[in-house]
Amino acid sequence: MEAQVRDLSLLSPLGTNESLPPPTLTPAVPPYVKLGLTVVYTVFYSLLFLFIYLQLWMVLRYKHKRCSYQTVFLFLCLLWAALRAVLFSFYFRNFVTANTLGPFPFWLLYCCPVCLQFFTLSLMNLYFVQHMC
């Protein structure tokens, strides 16, 4: 027991039984990397949004079926890309505000895209099941 107390006293700079303060945590990623990733994600989601928007306009222009698997799939993807672009654009102004949203905006920007991904996957499954049988 005395050996344990002596070993602890060697760790303390004052020779007392006080414990050292815990080390502080530093961010895992430097701020310039966060900003770069935010820019890349925002640009990619915006380009995806524009590409899907163009695809929907082409459906209207060439008079394809308006209510089909393709249009529903494109519309779900359009909503998903729009929500992700909006979320990452919030990080440019103030990331603290983006992380402390109210219940509905938080659900809309963080949880709804996951639901949209599930609906899109379910729609693809339904399409393949109907066309394989």
N, CA, C and O atoms as a MOPAC input file, in Angstrom:
PM7 MOZYME 1SCF
protein

 N      0.82800 1    -1.18600 1     0.00000 1
 C      0.00000 1     0.00000 1     0.00000 1
 C      0.86900 1     1.24600 1     0.00000 1
 O      0.56600 1     2.21100 1    -0.70000 1
 N      1.96200 1     1.23600 1     0.78800 1
 C      2.84800 1     2.39100 1     0.83100 1
 C      3.54900 1     2.59100 1    -0.50500 1
 O      3.82200 1     3.72700 1    -0.89400 1
 N      3.84100 1     1.51000 1    -1.20700 1
 C      4.50700 1     1.62700 1    -2.50400 1
 C      3.58800 1     2.31100 1    -3.50800 1
 O      4.04900 1     3.08700 1    -4.34500 1
 N      2.28300 1     2.02600 1    -3.42800 1
 C      1.35200 1     2.66500 1    -4.34700 1
 C      1.26200 1     4.15800 1    -4.07500 1
 O      1.20100 1     4.95300 1    -5.01400 1
 N      1.25200 1     4.55400 1    -2.80300 1
 C      1.18500 1     5.97100 1    -2.45000 1
 C      2.45800 1     6.67200 1    -2.89600 1
 O      2.39100 1     7.78300 1    -3.42100 1
 N      3.61600 1     6.05100 1    -2.70100 1
 C      4.87800 1     6.65700 1    -3.14900 1
 C      4.89100 1     6.82700 1    -4.67000 1
 O      5.34000 1     7.85600 1    -5.17500 1
 N      4.39800 1     5.81600 1    -5.40600 1
 C      4.39000 1     5.91900 1    -6.86500 1
 C      3.49600 1     7.06300 1    -7.32500 1
 O      3.84200 1     7.77200 1    -8.27000 1
 N      2.34800 1     7.25600 1    -6.67000 1
 C      1.47400 1     8.36100 1    -7.02000 1
 C      2.10500 1     9.69900 1    -6.69100 1
 O      1.90700 1    10.67100 1    -7.42000 1
 N      2.85200 1     9.76500 1    -5.61600 1
 C      3.47800 1    11.04200 1    -5.23700 1
 C      4.57400 1    11.40700 1    -6.22800 1
 O      4.87300 1    12.58800 1    -6.40400 1
 N      5.17800 1    10.41400 1    -6.88100 1
 C      6.19700 1    10.72500 1    -7.88000 1
 C      5.57700 1    11.35800 1    -9.12300 1
 O      6.23800 1    12.13400 1    -9.81300 1
 N      4.31900 1    11.03800 1    -9.41600 1
 C      3.66300 1    11.60000 1   -10.57600 1
 C      3.25300 1    13.04700 1   -10.37900 1
 O      3.19900 1    13.81000 1   -11.34300 1
 N      2.97000 1    13.42800 1    -9.17200 1
 C      2.51000 1    14.78000 1    -8.89400 1
 C      3.70200 1    15.72400 1    -8.80100 1
 O      4.70700 1    15.37700 1    -8.17900 1
 N      3.61900 1    16.91100 1    -9.40300 1
 C      4.76000 1    17.83200 1    -9.36600 1
 C      5.02800 1    18.40100 1    -7.97700 1
 O      6.16000 1    18.78200 1    -7.67700 1
 N      4.00900 1    18.46500 1    -7.12700 1
 C      4.19000 1    19.04800 1    -5.80200 1
 C      4.46800 1    17.99600 1    -4.73300 1
 O      4.69100 1    18.34600 1    -3.57400 1
 N      4.45800 1    16.73900 1    -5.09300 1
 C      4.69500 1    15.68100 1    -4.12600 1
 C      3.48400 1    15.35900 1    -3.29200 1
 O      3.60000 1    14.64200 1    -2.29800 1
 N      2.29700 1    15.87500 1    -3.67000 1
 C      1.06700 1    15.58500 1    -2.92500 1
 C      0.29000 1    14.50700 1    -3.65700 1
 O      0.70600 1    14.04300 1    -4.71900 1
 N     -0.81500 1    14.12000 1    -3.10000 1
 C     -1.64300 1    13.08900 1    -3.70500 1
 C     -2.67000 1    13.66700 1    -4.67900 1
 O     -3.61900 1    12.97300 1    -5.04400 1
 N     -2.50500 1    14.90800 1    -5.10300 1
 C     -3.42600 1    15.51100 1    -6.07200 1
 C     -3.20300 1    14.86400 1    -7.43200 1
 O     -2.07300 1    14.56900 1    -7.81900 1
 N     -4.28100 1    14.65200 1    -8.13600 1
 C     -4.14100 1    14.06700 1    -9.47100 1
 C     -3.90300 1    15.17300 1   -10.49200 1
 O     -4.28300 1    16.32500 1   -10.28200 1
 N     -3.28100 1    14.80800 1   -11.57700 1
 C     -3.01700 1    15.76100 1   -12.64200 1
 C     -4.30700 1    16.07000 1   -13.39300 1
 O     -5.18600 1    15.21200 1   -13.47800 1
 N     -4.43800 1    17.27900 1   -13.93900 1
 C     -5.66300 1    17.57500 1   -14.70400 1
 C     -5.68700 1    16.74500 1   -15.98300 1
 O     -4.64500 1    16.44000 1   -16.56300 1
 N     -6.88800 1    16.38800 1   -16.40800 1
 C     -6.98000 1    15.56900 1   -17.62900 1
 C     -6.49500 1    16.37700 1   -18.84200 1
 O     -6.63600 1    17.60000 1   -18.87000 1
 N     -5.94100 1    15.71100 1   -19.81200 1
 C     -5.48800 1    16.43900 1   -21.00300 1
 C     -6.67900 1    16.98500 1   -21.78100 1
 O     -7.75400 1    16.38500 1   -21.80000 1
 N     -6.47400 1    18.11100 1   -22.41100 1
 C     -7.55200 1    18.70800 1   -23.19000 1
 C     -7.63700 1    18.02900 1   -24.55300 1
 O     -6.64300 1    17.53300 1   -25.08300 1
 N     -8.82700 1    18.01900 1   -25.09800 1
 C     -9.04900 1    17.40700 1   -26.40000 1
 C     -8.84500 1    18.44400 1   -27.49000 1
 O     -9.23900 1    19.60100 1   -27.34400 1
 N     -8.24400 1    18.03200 1   -28.55300 1
 C     -8.07700 1    18.91200 1   -29.70600 1
 C     -8.88000 1    18.34500 1   -30.86500 1
 O     -9.11400 1    17.13700 1   -30.91300 1
 N     -9.30700 1    19.18500 1   -31.80000 1
 C    -10.06500 1    18.66500 1   -32.94000 1
 C     -9.23500 1    17.66800 1   -33.74300 1
 O     -8.02400 1    17.83000 1   -33.89800 1
 N     -9.89600 1    16.65000 1   -34.24400 1
 C     -9.20600 1    15.62500 1   -35.02200 1
 C     -8.82500 1    16.12600 1   -36.40500 1
 O     -7.85400 1    15.65500 1   -36.99800 1
 N     -9.59400 1    17.08500 1   -36.91900 1
 C     -9.35300 1    17.60600 1   -38.25500 1
 C     -9.09000 1    19.10900 1   -38.14900 1
 O     -9.85700 1    19.81100 1   -37.49100 1
 N     -8.03400 1    19.62000 1   -38.77400 1
 C     -7.77000 1    21.06100 1   -38.73200 1
 C     -8.89900 1    21.86300 1   -39.38800 1
 O     -9.60400 1    21.33800 1   -40.24900 1
 N     -9.07700 1    23.12200 1   -38.99400 1
 C    -10.18300 1    23.92700 1   -39.54000 1
 C    -10.12600 1    24.10600 1   -41.05500 1
 O    -11.17300 1    24.12300 1   -41.70200 1
 N     -8.93700 1    24.24000 1   -41.63900 1
 C     -8.87800 1    24.43200 1   -43.09000 1
 C     -9.33400 1    23.18500 1   -43.83700 1
 O     -9.84100 1    23.28800 1   -44.95400 1
 N     -9.16200 1    22.00500 1   -43.23700 1
 C     -9.65900 1    20.77400 1   -43.86500 1
 C    -11.18400 1    20.73700 1   -43.78000 1
 O    -11.84500 1    20.33200 1   -44.73600 1
 N    -11.74900 1    21.15600 1   -42.64500 1
 C    -13.20500 1    21.20400 1   -42.49700 1
 C    -13.81800 1    22.14000 1   -43.53000 1
 O    -14.82800 1    21.81500 1   -44.15400 1
 N    -13.20100 1    23.30100 1   -43.70600 1
 C    -13.72300 1    24.25700 1   -44.68100 1
 C    -13.62700 1    23.69300 1   -46.09300 1
 O    -14.55600 1    23.84500 1   -46.88500 1
 N    -12.52700 1    23.05300 1   -46.40700 1
 C    -12.37400 1    22.45900 1   -47.73500 1
 C    -13.39700 1    21.37200 1   -48.00400 1
 O    -13.97200 1    21.31500 1   -49.09100 1
 N    -13.63200 1    20.50500 1   -47.02000 1
 C    -14.63400 1    19.44700 1   -47.18500 1
 C    -16.04000 1    20.01600 1   -47.30000 1
 O    -16.86300 1    19.50200 1   -48.05900 1
 N    -16.31600 1    21.08000 1   -46.54500 1
 C    -17.62500 1    21.72500 1   -46.63600 1
 C    -17.84200 1    22.29400 1   -48.02900 1
 O    -18.92900 1    22.17000 1   -48.59300 1
 N    -16.80800 1    22.91800 1   -48.58400 1
 C    -16.91400 1    23.46500 1   -49.94100 1
 C    -17.13800 1    22.34600 1   -50.94300 1
 O    -18.00400 1    22.45800 1   -51.81000 1
 N    -16.37000 1    21.26900 1   -50.83700 1
 C    -16.49500 1    20.15100 1   -51.77900 1
 C    -17.88400 1    19.52600 1   -51.69500 1
 O    -18.51600 1    19.28900 1   -52.72500 1
 N    -18.36500 1    19.25700 1   -50.48600 1
 C    -19.68600 1    18.65100 1   -50.34200 1
 C    -20.78300 1    19.56800 1   -50.86400 1
 O    -21.70300 1    19.10900 1   -51.54200 1
 N    -20.69700 1    20.85000 1   -50.55800 1
 C    -21.72200 1    21.78500 1   -51.02000 1
 C    -21.74400 1    21.86600 1   -52.54100 1
 O    -22.81600 1    21.88000 1   -53.14500 1
 N    -20.57900 1    21.91900 1   -53.15800 1
 C    -20.50900 1    21.98400 1   -54.62100 1
 C    -21.04800 1    20.69700 1   -55.23800 1
 O    -21.82400 1    20.75500 1   -56.19100 1
 N    -20.65200 1    19.53600 1   -54.71300 1
 C    -21.13200 1    18.27300 1   -55.27700 1
 C    -22.63700 1    18.10300 1   -55.11900 1
 O    -23.30700 1    17.67200 1   -56.05700 1
 N    -23.17400 1    18.43200 1   -53.95900 1
 C    -24.62100 1    18.30900 1   -53.77300 1
 C    -25.37100 1    19.31100 1   -54.64600 1
 O    -26.45400 1    19.00000 1   -55.14100 1
 N    -24.82400 1    20.49500 1   -54.84200 1
 C    -25.46600 1    21.47500 1   -55.72400 1
 C    -25.43300 1    21.01200 1   -57.17600 1
 O    -26.42200 1    21.15700 1   -57.89400 1
 N    -24.30200 1    20.45300 1   -57.61700 1
 C    -24.23300 1    19.91700 1   -58.98100 1
 C    -25.18300 1    18.74300 1   -59.17000 1
 O    -25.81000 1    18.61100 1   -60.22100 1
 N    -25.28900 1    17.89500 1   -58.15900 1
 C    -26.23400 1    16.77600 1   -58.23200 1
 C    -27.65900 1    17.29800 1   -58.33000 1
 O    -28.46200 1    16.78300 1   -59.10900 1
 N    -27.97300 1    18.32000 1   -57.54100 1
 C    -29.30900 1    18.92600 1   -57.59300 1
 C    -29.59600 1    19.46000 1   -58.99700 1
 O    -30.67300 1    19.21700 1   -59.54100 1
 N    -28.64800 1    20.18000 1   -59.58300 1
 C    -28.85500 1    20.73500 1   -60.92000 1
 C    -29.00000 1    19.64200 1   -61.97600 1
 O    -29.82800 1    19.76200 1   -62.88000 1
 N    -28.20800 1    18.58700 1   -61.87100 1
 C    -28.30200 1    17.48000 1   -62.82200 1
 C    -29.66900 1    16.80400 1   -62.74800 1
 O    -30.26800 1    16.51400 1   -63.78400 1
 N    -30.16500 1    16.55100 1   -61.55100 1
 C    -31.46500 1    15.90200 1   -61.39200 1
 C    -32.58800 1    16.83400 1   -61.84900 1
 O    -33.56500 1    16.39200 1   -62.45200 1
 N    -32.44000 1    18.11500 1   -61.55800 1
 C    -33.42800 1    19.09600 1   -62.00500 1
 C    -33.50800 1    19.10500 1   -63.52800 1
 O    -34.59800 1    19.16700 1   -64.09500 1
 N    -32.36600 1    19.04300 1   -64.18200 1
 C    -32.32100 1    18.97000 1   -65.63900 1
 C    -32.99400 1    17.69000 1   -66.14100 1
 O    -33.70600 1    17.72400 1   -67.14500 1
 N    -32.78100 1    16.57900 1   -65.46700 1
 C    -33.42200 1    15.32500 1   -65.84900 1
 C    -34.94400 1    15.42400 1   -65.74700 1
 O    -35.65500 1    14.91800 1   -66.61500 1
 N    -35.44300 1    16.06600 1   -64.70200 1
 C    -36.89200 1    16.23400 1   -64.55800 1
 C    -37.44900 1    17.13900 1   -65.65200 1
 O    -38.54100 1    16.89000 1   -66.16300 1
 N    -36.71600 1    18.18000 1   -66.01500 1
 C    -37.15800 1    19.03900 1   -67.11700 1
 C    -37.17500 1    18.26800 1   -68.43000 1
 O    -38.04800 1    18.49400 1   -69.26700 1
 N    -36.23800 1    17.37800 1   -68.61800 1
 C    -36.22400 1    16.57100 1   -69.83600 1
 C    -37.42000 1    15.61700 1   -69.88400 1
 O    -37.94500 1    15.34200 1   -70.96200 1
 N    -37.84800 1    15.11800 1   -68.73900 1
 C    -39.04800 1    14.27800 1   -68.68900 1
 C    -40.25500 1    15.08600 1   -69.15900 1
 O    -41.08700 1    14.58300 1   -69.91300 1
 N    -40.34800 1    16.33400 1   -68.71400 1
 C    -41.46100 1    17.18200 1   -69.15500 1
 C    -41.33600 1    17.56000 1   -70.63400 1
 O    -42.32400 1    17.54300 1   -71.36900 1
 N    -40.15100 1    17.89100 1   -71.05400 1
 C    -39.92000 1    18.36300 1   -72.42600 1
 C    -40.22800 1    17.28000 1   -73.45500 1
 O    -40.87200 1    17.55500 1   -74.46700 1
 N    -39.78000 1    16.06500 1   -73.20700 1
 C    -39.97800 1    14.98000 1   -74.17300 1
 C    -41.22200 1    14.15400 1   -73.90300 1
 O    -41.39700 1    13.07500 1   -74.46900 1
 N    -42.08900 1    14.66900 1   -73.03200 1
 C    -43.40700 1    14.09500 1   -72.77600 1
 C    -43.36900 1    12.62100 1   -72.35800 1
 O    -44.13300 1    11.79900 1   -72.86500 1
 N    -42.46800 1    12.30300 1   -71.42400 1
 C    -42.47600 1    10.96600 1   -70.83200 1
 C    -43.61800 1    10.89800 1   -69.82300 1
 O    -44.25700 1    11.90500 1   -69.51700 1
 N    -43.85800 1     9.70900 1   -69.32000 1
 C    -44.89300 1     9.57200 1   -68.29800 1
 C    -44.51500 1    10.40900 1   -67.08100 1
 O    -43.40300 1    10.31300 1   -66.56300 1
 N    -45.44900 1    11.22000 1   -66.64100 1
 C    -45.14400 1    12.08900 1   -65.49900 1
 C    -45.19100 1    11.33600 1   -64.17800 1
 O    -44.46300 1    11.67700 1   -63.24600 1
 N    -46.02000 1    10.34000 1   -64.08800 1
 C    -46.10100 1     9.54900 1   -62.85400 1
 C    -45.53600 1     8.16300 1   -63.15000 1
 O    -46.26800 1     7.23900 1   -63.50500 1
 N    -44.25100 1     8.04100 1   -62.99900 1
 C    -43.58000 1     6.77100 1   -63.24900 1
 C    -42.52100 1     6.56800 1   -62.17200 1
 O    -42.26700 1     7.44000 1   -61.34100 1
 N    -41.91700 1     5.39200 1   -62.21900 1
 C    -40.84600 1     5.12200 1   -61.25900 1
 C    -39.70000 1     6.11800 1   -61.44100 1
 O    -39.08800 1     6.56100 1   -60.46800 1
 N    -39.42100 1     6.46200 1   -62.69200 1
 C    -38.31100 1     7.37500 1   -62.97200 1
 C    -38.53900 1     8.74400 1   -62.35400 1
 O    -37.64200 1     9.28800 1   -61.70900 1
 N    -39.72500 1     9.30700 1   -62.54100 1
 C    -39.97500 1    10.64800 1   -62.02100 1
 C    -40.03300 1    10.66400 1   -60.50100 1
 O    -39.54200 1    11.60500 1   -59.87700 1
 N    -40.62400 1     9.64200 1   -59.89400 1
 C    -40.66700 1     9.58200 1   -58.42800 1
 C    -39.25100 1     9.42700 1   -57.87100 1
 O    -38.88800 1    10.08100 1   -56.89300 1
 N    -38.46000 1     8.56400 1   -58.49400 1
 C    -37.07300 1     8.37800 1   -58.07600 1
 C    -36.29300 1     9.68500 1   -58.20500 1
 O    -35.56800 1    10.06700 1   -57.28600 1
 N    -36.43600 1    10.36900 1   -59.33800 1
 C    -35.72800 1    11.63600 1   -59.53800 1
 C    -36.19100 1    12.69500 1   -58.55000 1
 O    -35.38000 1    13.47300 1   -58.04900 1
 N    -37.48600 1    12.73200 1   -58.26600 1
 C    -37.99500 1    13.71900 1   -57.30900 1
 C    -37.45800 1    13.45500 1   -55.90300 1
 O    -37.08100 1    14.39400 1   -55.20100 1
 N    -37.42000 1    12.18400 1   -55.48400 1
 C    -36.85900 1    11.86000 1   -54.17100 1
 C    -35.37200 1    12.23700 1   -54.10000 1
 O    -34.90300 1    12.76900 1   -53.09400 1
 N    -34.65300 1    11.95500 1   -55.17000 1
 C    -33.22700 1    12.32200 1   -55.20600 1
 C    -33.03900 1    13.82700 1   -55.21000 1
 O    -32.09200 1    14.33700 1   -54.61300 1
 N    -33.94200 1    14.54700 1   -55.88400 1
 C    -33.87600 1    16.01000 1   -55.90600 1
 C    -34.06900 1    16.58200 1   -54.50700 1
 O    -33.33300 1    17.47600 1   -54.08900 1
 N    -35.05100 1    16.06900 1   -53.79300 1
 C    -35.26900 1    16.52700 1   -52.41300 1
 C    -34.06600 1    16.21600 1   -51.52900 1
 O    -33.64000 1    17.04600 1   -50.72600 1
 N    -33.53100 1    15.02200 1   -51.68500 1
 C    -32.37800 1    14.62100 1   -50.87300 1
 C    -31.18600 1    15.53400 1   -51.13500 1
 O    -30.54700 1    15.99900 1   -50.19000 1
 N    -30.87900 1    15.79300 1   -52.39400 1
 C    -29.74000 1    16.64900 1   -52.73800 1
 C    -29.97000 1    18.08000 1   -52.26700 1
 O    -29.03300 1    18.74400 1   -51.82400 1
 N    -31.20400 1    18.56000 1   -52.35900 1
 C    -31.50400 1    19.92400 1   -51.89900 1
 C    -31.30300 1    20.05200 1   -50.39700 1
 O    -30.70500 1    21.02100 1   -49.92800 1
 N    -31.80100 1    19.07600 1   -49.63900 1
 C    -31.63700 1    19.14100 1   -48.17900 1
 C    -30.17600 1    19.05800 1   -47.78000 1
 O    -29.75000 1    19.75500 1   -46.85900 1
 N    -29.40200 1    18.22500 1   -48.44900 1
 C    -27.97300 1    18.11900 1   -48.12800 1
 C    -27.22200 1    19.38500 1   -48.50800 1
 O    -26.33600 1    19.81500 1   -47.76900 1
 N    -27.55500 1    19.99200 1   -49.64000 1
 C    -26.89100 1    21.24200 1   -50.04000 1
 C    -27.21300 1    22.35800 1   -49.05500 1
 O    -26.34100 1    23.15600 1   -48.71100 1
 N    -28.45900 1    22.41800 1   -48.60100 1
 C    -28.83900 1    23.43300 1   -47.61000 1
 C    -28.10500 1    23.20800 1   -46.29400 1
 O    -27.61600 1    24.15600 1   -45.68000 1
 N    -28.02800 1    21.94500 1   -45.86000 1
 C    -27.33700 1    21.63900 1   -44.60800 1
 C    -25.87700 1    22.07500 1   -44.66200 1
 O    -25.39300 1    22.73900 1   -43.74500 1
 N    -25.17700 1    21.70900 1   -45.72600 1
 C    -23.76200 1    22.05200 1   -45.79100 1
 C    -23.54600 1    23.53400 1   -46.05400 1
 O    -22.49100 1    24.06600 1   -45.70800 1
 N    -24.51500 1    24.21600 1   -46.65600 1
 C    -24.35500 1    25.65600 1   -46.83200 1
 C    -24.49500 1    26.39600 1   -45.49600 1
 O    -23.95000 1    27.48700 1   -45.33500 1
 N    -25.22200 1    25.80900 1   -44.53900 1
 C    -25.29900 1    26.41200 1   -43.19900 1
 C    -23.94200 1    26.41800 1   -42.50600 1
 O    -23.66900 1    27.30500 1   -41.69700 1
 N    -23.09900 1    25.45900 1   -42.80500 1
 C    -21.80100 1    25.37700 1   -42.14800 1
 C    -20.86900 1    26.51100 1   -42.55500 1
 O    -19.89000 1    26.78100 1   -41.85900 1
 N    -21.15600 1    27.18400 1   -43.67800 1
 C    -20.32800 1    28.32000 1   -44.07400 1
 C    -20.51300 1    29.50200 1   -43.12800 1
 O    -19.54700 1    30.16000 1   -42.74200 1
 N    -21.75000 1    29.75900 1   -42.76400 1
 C    -22.03200 1    30.94200 1   -41.94900 1
 C    -21.70600 1    30.71500 1   -40.48000 1
 O    -20.87000 1    31.40600 1   -39.89600 1
 N    -22.38100 1    29.73400 1   -39.89800 1
 C    -22.19700 1    29.49900 1   -38.47000 1
 C    -22.52500 1    28.04500 1   -38.17100 1
 O    -23.69400 1    27.65900 1   -38.13700 1
 N    -21.49400 1    27.24400 1   -37.95500 1
 C    -21.72800 1    25.81800 1   -37.72500 1
 C    -22.34900 1    25.56300 1   -36.35800 1
 O    -22.98700 1    24.52800 1   -36.16500 1
 N    -22.18200 1    26.48000 1   -35.39900 1
 C    -22.79400 1    26.28600 1   -34.08200 1
 C    -24.31200 1    26.37000 1   -34.21300 1
 O    -25.03500 1    25.57900 1   -33.60800 1
 N    -24.79300 1    27.32400 1   -34.99900 1
 C    -26.23400 1    27.44500 1   -35.22700 1
 C    -26.76600 1    26.21900 1   -35.96800 1
 O    -27.86700 1    25.75100 1   -35.67800 1
 N    -25.99900 1    25.70200 1   -36.91100 1
 C    -26.44500 1    24.51200 1   -37.65600 1
 C    -26.54400 1    23.29100 1   -36.75300 1
 O    -27.33600 1    22.38900 1   -37.02500 1
 N    -25.76000 1    23.24600 1   -35.69200 1
 C    -25.81100 1    22.10200 1   -34.78100 1
 C    -26.79700 1    22.29300 1   -33.63800 1
 O    -27.06000 1    21.34800 1   -32.89500 1
 N    -27.35100 1    23.49300 1   -33.48000 1
 C    -28.30700 1    23.75400 1   -32.40500 1
 C    -29.63000 1    24.24500 1   -32.98000 1
 O    -30.16300 1    25.25900 1   -32.52900 1
 N    -30.15200 1    23.54800 1   -33.95100 1
 C    -31.42000 1    23.92400 1   -34.56600 1
 C    -32.58300 1    23.46900 1   -33.69300 1
 O    -32.42300 1    22.65500 1   -32.78400 1
 N    -33.74600 1    24.01300 1   -33.99300 1
 C    -34.95700 1    23.57800 1   -33.31600 1
 C    -35.33100 1    22.17200 1   -33.76100 1
 O    -34.67900 1    21.60300 1   -34.63600 1
 N    -36.38300 1    21.60500 1   -33.15900 1
 C    -36.73400 1    20.21200 1   -33.47500 1
 C    -37.10600 1    19.98000 1   -34.93800 1
 O    -36.62000 1    19.02900 1   -35.54900 1
 N    -37.96200 1    20.83600 1   -35.51500 1
 C    -38.36900 1    20.59100 1   -36.89600 1
 C    -37.24000 1    20.83800 1   -37.89700 1
 O    -37.01500 1    19.98400 1   -38.75500 1
 N    -36.51400 1    21.96400 1   -37.83200 1
 C    -35.39400 1    22.12300 1   -38.77700 1
 C    -34.32600 1    21.04100 1   -38.61400 1
 O    -33.73500 1    20.59600 1   -39.59800 1
 N    -34.08100 1    20.61900 1   -37.37200 1
 C    -33.11700 1    19.53800 1   -37.15200 1
 C    -33.58300 1    18.25700 1   -37.83000 1
 O    -32.80400 1    17.58300 1   -38.50500 1
 N    -34.86900 1    17.92200 1   -37.64700 1
 C    -35.39500 1    16.72200 1   -38.28000 1
 C    -35.33900 1    16.84400 1   -39.79800 1
 O    -34.98900 1    15.89100 1   -40.49400 1
 N    -35.69000 1    18.03800 1   -40.30800 1
 C    -35.73100 1    18.23100 1   -41.75300 1
 C    -34.34900 1    18.10800 1   -42.38400 1
 O    -34.21300 1    17.51100 1   -43.45200 1
 N    -33.32900 1    18.65800 1   -41.74900 1
 C    -31.99800 1    18.67700 1   -42.36200 1
 C    -31.15800 1    17.44300 1   -42.02900 1
 O    -30.29600 1    17.05600 1   -42.81800 1
 N    -31.39400 1    16.82800 1   -40.88600 1
 C    -30.55900 1    15.69400 1   -40.48400 1
 C    -31.26100 1    14.34000 1   -40.63000 1
 O    -30.62700 1    13.36300 1   -41.02800 1
 N    -32.54600 1    14.26700 1   -40.31700 1
 C    -33.24500 1    12.98000 1   -40.29400 1
 C    -34.02000 1    12.68900 1   -41.57400 1
 O    -34.06300 1    11.54200 1   -42.01700 1
 N    -34.62400 1    13.69200 1   -42.16600 1
 C    -35.43000 1    13.49100 1   -43.36600 1
 C    -34.61900 1    12.92600 1   -44.53400 1
 O    -35.13700 1    12.06500 1   -45.24500 1
 N    -33.36400 1    13.36400 1   -44.77600 1
 C    -32.61500 1    12.74100 1   -45.86700 1
 C    -32.40900 1    11.23900 1   -45.69600 1
 O    -32.35900 1    10.50700 1   -46.68400 1
 N    -32.29100 1    10.78000 1   -44.47100 1
 C    -32.16300 1     9.33800 1   -44.23400 1
 C    -33.47200 1     8.63700 1   -44.59500 1
 O    -33.45500 1     7.55200 1   -45.17700 1
 N    -34.59000 1     9.24300 1   -44.25700 1
 C    -35.88900 1     8.67500 1   -44.64100 1
 C    -36.04000 1     8.66400 1   -46.15800 1
 O    -36.55800 1     7.70200 1   -46.72500 1
 N    -35.59100 1     9.72700 1   -46.81400 1
 C    -35.65900 1     9.77300 1   -48.28100 1
 C    -34.79900 1     8.68500 1   -48.91700 1
 O    -35.18000 1     8.10100 1   -49.93100 1
 N    -33.64400 1     8.41500 1   -48.32300 1
 C    -32.81700 1     7.32400 1   -48.83000 1
 C    -33.52800 1     5.98100 1   -48.68200 1
 O    -33.45200 1     5.13500 1   -49.57300 1
 N    -34.21200 1     5.78800 1   -47.56800 1
 C    -34.96500 1     4.55000 1   -47.36500 1
 C    -36.09300 1     4.42700 1   -48.38000 1
 O    -36.30300 1     3.35600 1   -48.94900 1
 N    -36.82200 1     5.51900 1   -48.60900 1
 C    -37.90500 1     5.48300 1   -49.59100 1
 C    -37.37000 1     5.20000 1   -50.99100 1
 O    -37.98900 1     4.46400 1   -51.75900 1
 N    -36.22400 1     5.78400 1   -51.31800 1
 C    -35.63000 1     5.56000 1   -52.63400 1
 C    -35.21600 1     4.10200 1   -52.80000 1
 O    -35.46200 1     3.50300 1   -53.84700 1
 N    -34.59900 1     3.53700 1   -51.79000 1
 C    -34.21300 1     2.12800 1   -51.84200 1
 C    -35.44500 1     1.22700 1   -51.93800 1
 O    -35.44400 1     0.24500 1   -52.68000 1
 N    -36.48500 1     1.56100 1   -51.19400 1
 C    -37.72500 1     0.77700 1   -51.26300 1
 C    -38.35100 1     0.87000 1   -52.65000 1
 O    -38.86300 1    -0.12200 1   -53.17000 1
 N    -38.31200 1     2.05300 1   -53.24500 1
 C    -38.84700 1     2.22600 1   -54.59100 1
 C    -38.06300 1     1.40900 1   -55.60900 1
 O    -38.64800 1     0.79900 1   -56.50400 1
 N    -36.74900 1     1.39600 1   -55.47400 1
 C    -35.92900 1     0.59100 1   -56.38600 1
 C    -36.22100 1    -0.89300 1   -56.21400 1
 O    -36.30000 1    -1.62600 1   -57.20000 1
 N    -36.38200 1    -1.34100 1   -54.97900 1
 C    -36.73900 1    -2.74900 1   -54.73300 1
 C    -38.08300 1    -3.09000 1   -55.35500 1
 O    -38.23600 1    -4.13800 1   -55.98300 1
 N    -39.04000 1    -2.21800 1   -55.18100 1
 C    -40.36900 1    -2.45200 1   -55.75500 1
 C    -40.30200 1    -2.50900 1   -57.27200 1
 O    -40.95000 1    -3.36000 1   -57.88200 1
 N    -39.54100 1    -1.63100 1   -57.89000 1
 C    -39.37800 1    -1.64300 1   -59.34500 1
 C    -38.76300 1    -2.95900 1   -59.82500 1
 O    -39.26000 1    -3.56600 1   -60.77300 1
 N    -37.69100 1    -3.39600 1   -59.17700 1
 C    -37.03800 1    -4.61900 1   -59.62400 1
 C    -37.88900 1    -5.84900 1   -59.36400 1
 O    -37.85400 1    -6.78800 1   -60.15900 1
 N    -38.63700 1    -5.87700 1   -58.29900 1
 C    -39.50600 1    -7.02500 1   -58.01800 1
 C    -40.61700 1    -7.10100 1   -59.06800 1
 O    -40.95300 1    -8.19100 1   -59.53200 1
 N    -41.18700 1    -5.95600 1   -59.44500 1
 C    -42.27200 1    -5.96000 1   -60.43000 1
 C    -41.77800 1    -6.31900 1   -61.82200 1
 O    -42.50200 1    -6.95100 1   -62.59000 1
 N    -40.57500 1    -5.93000 1   -62.15000 1
 C    -40.08600 1    -6.16600 1   -63.50200 1
 C    -39.30900 1    -7.48000 1   -63.65200 1
 O    -39.00200 1    -7.87900 1   -64.77500 1
 N    -38.99900 1    -8.13400 1   -62.58500 1
 C    -38.30900 1    -9.41800 1   -62.67700 1
 C    -39.30300 1   -10.56900 1   -62.74300 1
 O    -38.98300 1   -11.63000 1   -63.28100 1
 N    -40.48200 1   -10.38000 1   -62.21400 1
 C    -41.47300 1   -11.46700 1   -62.17900 1
 C    -42.32400 1   -11.49800 1   -63.42000 1
 O    -43.20300 1   -12.35100 1   -63.54600 1

